[in-house]
Amino acid sequence: METESALYESDLAQTLANRERLSANPNLMHWYGELYKEMFRQEPDIASKTVLEIGSGTSPLKRFLPNVITSDVLKLDYLDIVFDCHEIGTLPDIADRSVDVITMTNVLHHLKDPLTFLRGATRKLAKGGRLYATEPYLSWLSYPMYKLLHHEPVDLSIHRPVLDKVQGPLSTSNQAMPHMIFFQRPDWLAELADCYSVDKTRISYFTSLSYMATGGISKKFPVPGWAYKPYFKIDKAMSRTLPKLFASFFTVCLVSKGEA
């Protein structure tokens, strides 16, 4: 059985390899670029705001938004801050109430305790500051793909949104946790009502099969850009028009109350 140290080193090496694969996949970079446009559509002046990204290991956000403060639990030399995001509330590197936007992409389902992180994050967000998280959405189309074809588990039987055992930053996850928090268990979301304006929560849907059509991180499909980009537009429209049937990802925006 691998030790915790060995799993950490394995996840570190995998993150570096994944980052290189992403950079070499123009269709996947297009997918991310379009995701960030959608995610920050309500932030027209985001280039002038204080933005903190959680889980920046593989994320290419810095290439699209140079002012973002990058962070991860993995010690990577291209990051601005290295810390465990569960401890964000007591993080001395960033002053309380100083962040306008916190963003994360496919990170929440890897966290041991997502609700603890979300509560702590409000310590750093200014009043009215927003947290954006993009996560897997379980539609009629995507659920069997996530369940049967993806290496990360999808466990809808959990009684609390917590990972019982964490073996490594990337090695442990439950893709169902964010979906359950924001779509199936309103009581879990209600636990955040003292620090977020839950009634202002916004959810949008993003793409159906166009992420898979890029090959994702692990593979690069020989789909030419001239064919992929028109397909992407159709795919995105399908996910937004009939999300329960086609959507594979959703983005949630939480608004901080900015209170102690």
PyMOL commands that set and color helices and strands:
alter all, ss='L'
color gray80, all
select helices_A, chain A and resi 4-23+26-39+46-48+61-64+85-90+108-110+114-121+142-149+176-184+186-190+198-200+210-213+225-241+243-246
alter helices_A, ss='H'
color red, helices_A
select strands_A, chain A and resi 51-54+69-72+81-82+99-105+125-136+202-206+249-255
alter strands_A, ss='S'
color yellow, strands_A
deselect
rebuild
show_as cartoon
